[in-house]
Each structure stands twice: as structure tokens, then as C-alpha cells.
């Protein structure tokens, strides 16, 4: 077995790939979504003045991303046997 050594920056090469594929169970995905929702609420409460001034931009981003996700979901539902 070869020893694992850090590169010149002191970072281990195996840790560099942050986008490795992995699978979550349904309850882990629910926990992940809950975590993101709570984080979003916390940020919204803390930066309420900033989000109040940029509410139209946030609303447009929400509508566009929701429409995209609904379209992808609908397309995948049509492909089911």
C-alpha cells in the first residue's frame, strides 16, 4: 500500500474532488432539504433589509427555477412505463 502524501499546497489529492457522485436515502434527502430550508430562513431573517430591496429578483429566480423543475419532473413522469 502506498502512503498518501499531500501535494505542494498541503492538500491531499483524494480530497480535491468535491463532486463525487453519491446516493442518499429518502430520509437523508429530506433531512438535507430541511437543512437548506432552515438555512434559508435564517439568512432571510438576518438579511431581511437586503432581501426586501431585492425581492423582485429573488421572486423571478424562484419562478424560473420552479418552472424548470416542474418541466423536468413532467418530462420524466411522461417517460415512465
Order of alpha helices (4+ residues) and beta strands (2+ residues): alpha-alpha-alpha
